[in-house]
């Protein structure tokens, strides 16, 4: 009986621990969605320094990694977590969640807080995101995105590049080269929001209802083009 009580106590504690972890994971994911929306809104509010209207017009998906923390002279996207949404016939999809690891790019010395934005272009870029596991610069072509009211007349960014990358540090927003970074599905955040294992394809394909907690982020995505037009 003593052994049985110990086992039952252990199971109860394990269950409580799992419930506590799930609650923490949900809260962290909720915060990430809110911060991602705020990052996109703030970037597009900066006069002459946002993502060009033409880039947003051709965007198949938009992904944001808010407040990626890293220090030193060259920054690496290590253990960052982000959210993404893609266009569907009915509007922007429910958000999918991903993690980004490895990779590096030159930024200011001593900067710690970095926001990362990725514009996924065309069906090939979207297929990479749905695949949930790829490397920028190796599996998917990536390049620093143009910044300003309008994109350059040079259309290479539109025709040849699957993913355009940007970063913001200490208020400075610019296109950034981010090669070698690996993107993979964030299972913990997906389960925290949707409650079960749902494929990234179903989420980004618009087959899953948008959760209430994601509306702020999707509003920022929808408003981004409006802000770009308003700044002209």
Secondary structure, DSSP 8 states (H G I E B T S, - for coil): -HHHHHHHHHHHHHHHHHHHHHHHHHHHHHHHHHHHHHHHHHHHHSTT-SB-HHHHHHEEEEEEEEEEE--SSEEE--SEEEEEEEEETTEE---EEEEEES-EEE--TT--EEEEEEEEEHHHHHHHHHHTEEEBTTTB-EEE--BSSS--S--HHHHT-SEEEEEEETTEEEE---BS-EEEE-HHHHHHHHSS---HHHHHTT-S---GGGHHHHHHHHHHHHHHHHT-
